[in-house]
Amino acid sequence: MRRGLLASLSLALLLVLPGVAAAVEQPLDRIVAVVNDDAIMASELADRVAQARSQLAQRNISMPSDAVLRKQVLDRMVVEQIQLQMARKANLTVDDTQLNRAVRSIAQNNGMTLDQFADALERDGLSLADVREQVRREMLIRQVQQRRVASQVKISDQEVDRYLTQQGGDRNVRYELGHILVALPQSPSPDAVKQAQQRARALYRQLQDGADFADLAAAESDGANALQGGNLGWRSGAELPTVFADVVPQLDVGQVSEPIRSPSGFHLVKLLDRKGGDAQQKAVVQEQKIRHILIQTNPNRDDDEARRLAEQARQRIVNGEDFASVAQQVSDDRGSALNGGELGWVRPGQMVPAFEDAANDLAVGEISQPVRSRYGYHIIQVEDRRQRDVSGETQRDEVRQTLFQRKVNDELEAWLQQIRAEAYVDERLDDQGA
């Protein structure tokens, strides 16, 4: 469920080609921010600002002023640095296999081989090593968020039931959203709340007077997606942040909400587009009733011996012995052996690929040859097959996943503000931002 659910700070700045910004040379470097025991240097900030400019240009979003853009980028770098410090304290790592897979995926998403991707980066003034390092940092941040936020989120059956009841026929509607946040500090004073509300109202009036939402978000929003023009992408109803859930379905396409208060601040939400709403498609899968015998290797039994014993077990069954009796006597899968090797009704994806592929090739009642998987050698029999409509179960799984993501998004926003407030941060931007 949680795979790929935690989008963190700004990986998009690196991954869209063409237009990866070249590193900016700094003749004199200096500290622009101290974050706990670490420092952010002017050269690092300049590189990230150049990346942000490239991204804004690709999205045709008007550039904020230099001072605003540097402040926006530095704020994100500070929060990123705090999370990397947490990763270091927790001894989190990203091994080369994970990193290579992620970089290869980025290249493929850009329609390139790894060599072509490296050449494209070099033309834009970066090296593959630069990107690998930034991807590694991003993956560490995701690990921290998984541990500190996502692992604490649970979705109950009652929440799934409530959502299905409330949504009715609108379960398949998806919304593309723009977002502007006027942030509040933790435990804000009444005066701070009043000032933030006034600022949000002023931004709302600008939008009503025709200001471009993406330009205003890039220049004014305190949200993590500000430098993407505030674009939150497409989300189902269950994926909407809780504070937006009642507002967004009532908006017309192109309409901007009035300021919405939450613990993190005041939000302006624009409905960029809406789609879907059709009835859910029927989902039918083939289930197989399977039993098996497993012969594993061990310190006293090598692979050849395990295969020989599996062949002997098969031959006993072919010669007329009862499958269940043989399984009870020799199978190393003790959980199923006590039940005659029965695994029950199995759906696609529930067994390891070698096992599933072999079962799919069997006729009902047929006894397989020994099948090798990472667990050992299997003797497999498919006892029956049936088609089953799992639309309701699939729907509940999808709702559970999207409710999980909604709750993670809510918790993540609050957590990022909390760790920023608790850290020692000394920003040292001068009027020129140098």
N, C-alpha and C positions, 0 to 999 in steps of 0.2 A: 504494500500500500504506500509505503513512505518513499519508495524509490523515486528519486528524481523530483520529489515534491518540494524541496527546500531551495528556492531560488535566492541566492545571496546578492552581494552588493552590486557589482558592475562588470561582470564577465563579458557582457555584450560589447563593452568598449574595445575588447581585444579581438573578437571573433568574426567580425563582419568585414569581408574583403570585397572590393578594393578599399583603400583608404585607411589602412593602419598607420597611425601617425608616427612619423620619425622622431627619434629621441632629440630633445632640444639641448644643445650644448650650453653649459653654464660656466663662464670663465671663473667666477667666484662662487663657491658654494657656501651656504650657511643654513642654520637651523630655522625652520619656519613653524615647527610645533614640537613640544615635548609631550610624550604620551607615556605616563608612568616612568619607566626606566629607559624608554626608547626615544629616538628623535626622528622626525621627518625632515628631510633636507629639501632645500629650494629646488635642486635639480630633479628630485623625485616628483615634486609637485608640478614642475614645468612639464615633465613627460606626461603626467596624467591629464593636465590641462590640455595639452596638445591632442591627446586621445579623445577627450571630451569634445573639443572643437571639431574633430573629424567626424565624430558620431552625430553631432548636431547638424553639421553640413549635409551628411548623408540623409538625414530625416527632413531636410529643408526647414529646420527650426531656426528662427532668428537668434543670433548670438546675444546672450546677456552681456552686460559690461564686463570688462576684464576683472574688476574687483569682485563682482558678484560671482563670476564663474570660478575664480580661484577659491573663494570662500566655500562655494558649493562642493567643489572637488576636495578641498582640504577636510571639510567636515566628514566626508565619506571615508577618506583615508584614515582619519582618526579612529572612527568606529571599526574599520577593518583592522587597524593595528592592535586595538584592544582585544579583538577576537583572536588574532594570531598569537598574542601573548598568552591567552587562555590555552590555546592549542599547545604552545611550548611547555607550559606548566603541567599540562595533562599528558605530556610525552606522546602526543598524537603525531603520526607520520603518514606520508603517502609514498608507497613503494613504487619502484620504477615501472612495474607491470601496470599498475593502475594509471600512472601518469601517462605512459605510452599509449594506453588504450584511449584515454581522454583526448590527447592531442591528435591521435589518428582520427577520432570521431569528428573533431573540429575541422580537420582537413577535408574529410568526406562531406561534411555539411556544406562546405564551400565548393564542392564539386572537384576536389583536387586529390592527387596522391600526396603522400607525405613529402616527397621530394619537390613536387610542384608548390606545395604550401610553403616549404622552406625558401624556395626561390622567390615567391611572392613577398614573403616577409623581408627578405634581403633587399628587394627593390624598394620597399617602403622604409628602409633604414633600421629594421629590427632583425634579430636572429631567432632561430628556432629555440635557442637556449633561453632568450628573453621570455618568449611565450610559455615555454615549459615552466619557468619559475613562477610566472603570474598565474598559470593554471594550477600549479601546486598550491599556491597561497589560497586560491579560491576553493580548492578541494578541502584544505585544512579548515577553512571557515565553515564550510558545510558540515564537516564532522563536529565542530564545536556546536553549531546550531542544532544538529541532530541530538547531541548529548544533553544540551542545556534546555532545549525547548521541545523539539518534536517527541523525544522519548517520554515526556511528561504528559502528552496529550492522549486522551482516551475518548472513544466515541461509543456510547451505550446503544443497545437495541432500542431503548425508548426514544433517543434522539433521532434515530433513523425513522422510526414509526411516525414521530411528530412531523418530521420534514415531509415525508411522503403524504401525510394527511393535509398539511398546509399548502403544499405546492399543487396538488390536484393534477390538472391537465397541463400545467406549465413546467413540468419537470425537465423538459428537453430544451427549454429556451436558454440561449447563451447571449451574453452581453459583452460588447467591447467598451471599455471604460477609460476615461481620462480622469486624473486625480491631482488635486492641489491640496497640500497640507500646510496649515499654519500651526506649528508645533507649540505645545505647552511644556514647561518643565514639570518634573515630579513635584507633587504637592504645591501647585501654583498659588500665589497670593490672589486675592480678588482683583487687585489692580492688573496683574499679569493676564488674568482671564479676560478682563475687560479690554485690554490693549490687543490681545490676540483676536478677540471677536470683532473689534473695530477694523483690524487689518483684513480679516476674512470678508467682512461686509464690503470693504473698499474694493477688494479683488473681485467680488461678485458683481459690484456695480460696473467695474471696468469690462467684465465679460458681457454684461447686459448691454453695454454701450458699443459692443462690437470688437473688443480686444480678442486676439487669437489665443485660444486656450493653451496650445502647446508652447507658444512663445512665453506666455505668462507663467506657465508651470516651470519652464527652464530657468526663468529669472527669479521667481518668487517662492516656489514650493520648497518646503522642508522635507518632502517625502523622498524615499529612496529612488523613485523613478523620475525625479525632476529632470534629469539630463536626458531622458527619453521623451521629453515633452509631457511628462506625467502619464504616459500611456501604460495602463495595467494589462493590456492584452485582452483576450477573450476569456470569459469566466461563466460557468454555469451558475444558476441561482444558489446552489449550495456552496460554491467557491467564493461568493461575495463576502467581504468582511461583514461581520455581524452588524456593525453600525450602519452599513449601507443596505442591508437585506430588505427592509421595508420601503426604502426610498427608490432604489433603482428601477424596480418593476413598474413604478408609476410614472417614470420619465418618458417623454417622447424622444425619439432620435434627434440629437442635436441640442437637447435641453440640458441646462446646468442646474443642479440642485442649489437650494439655499444652503448656507453654511450648516454643517452637521457637527454637533459637539460629541466628542469621545474623550476618554481619559488622556489620549495622546495629543489632542488639539482640536482644531476646527477643520473640517474637510469640505471641499467643493468637488462634486462628482459630475462629470459630463457623460451622457450616454452617446457614444460615438456611433454605435450600430447595434442591431438586435437581429438574431436569426434563430430558427428552430421553432419548436412548439408542436411538431408532428408527433403522432403516437409512437411509442417505443416499438422498435422492430422485435419480432419474435426471435428468441435465441434458442436454438435446438442443438444439442450435442449428443454424440454417441457415447454411451457408457458401456463398459465391459465388466462382466463378473469374472474375476480372475482368482486363481490360486497358484501358489508356487512353492518350490523347494529351493532353498539357498544353501550352497556349499561355499564357505569362505576359506581363504588362506589363513594360516597362523604360523607361529614360529616352528611348529612341527609338521606343517603341511604346505608345500610349495604350490605354485600355480598348476604345474602338471598333475600333481596328486589331487588337487581340488577338482580339476576338470575330470579326472578319471573317476572320482567318486560320484560326480554329478552324472556322468554317463551310466554308471552302475545303477544309480537311483532311477534314471529314466528307463533303463532296460527292465528293471523289476516291474515298473508300472505297465510297460508295453506287454510284458509276459503275463499280465493279469492281476498283479497285486493292486490293492486299493490305494489310490493316490493319497488319501488322507492318512492312512496308516503309515505309508512310507515317509510322508512329511513329518509326522509326529516322531518317528524314529531317528531321522537323519538331518532334518533341516536346521540350519544355524540361525534362522530367523525365529527365535523362540516365541516372539509375540504371536506370529501367525501359526507356528507349528502346533501349538496347543489346540488350535482350531482346524487342524487338518490342512494348513497352508492357505486358508481362506484370507483374501484381501478385500473381499466385498466388491461393490460396484465402484469402478475407477473411471474418472473422467480424463480427457486429454490434458496433459501437462502435470498430472499428479505423480507420475512415475519418472524415473530417470530416462533419458532418450533411448538408450540401448534396449532397455526393458520394454518401453512403450512401442518402439518400432517393431520388435519381435512379436509382441502381442497382436499388433495390428495385422501382421502377415499370417496369423494362424486362423484356420477354420475353427468354428465352434466345436469343442471336444478334442481337438488335436493336441498332442503333447509335443512341445518344442524340443529341439536339440539344446544342449547346454548353451546358455546366453551369457556372455561376459559383460558385467558392469563394474563400476568402481567398488561395489560391495562384494563381488565374487561371482560364482556361476549359478544361474537360475535355470530351473526346469519349470516351464510355464504352461498352464492350461487355461484357455478361455472357455468358461462354462456357458456363457450366454452373452447376448448383446441386445441393447435397446436404445431407442431414440427418446430423449427427454427434453421437454421444454423447461429451460432454466431462466426464462425471462425475469421472473420475480426475484430469484436469487441474484441474478446478474445485476438487476436494478438496485437491489439492496447493497451489493458490494460497491457499486459505483457511487451511491449516495454516501455510504460510509467513508469512502475515499475522499470525496469532495468536502464532506463535513469536516473530516480530519484536516484537510488543507486549509479550510476556512479558519478553523480554530488555531492552527499553527500560525497562519498569517497574523491573526489578532495577537497571539502571544508573542510572536517574534518582534512585532513593532514595539510593543511595550518593553520587551526585554532589551532591545537595542538602546532605547532611551535610558533604561535603568543603568546599563553598564557604562554608558557615556557619562551619566551623572555621577557615578561612583568613582570613575577614574580621575587621576590627576592629569589635567590637560592644560598646557600653556601654549596658546597660539601666538605666533610672533609675526604675523603679516604686517608689513608697513603699508603706507598709502600706495606704493607701486607694486606691492605683492612680491617683491624680489627676495 
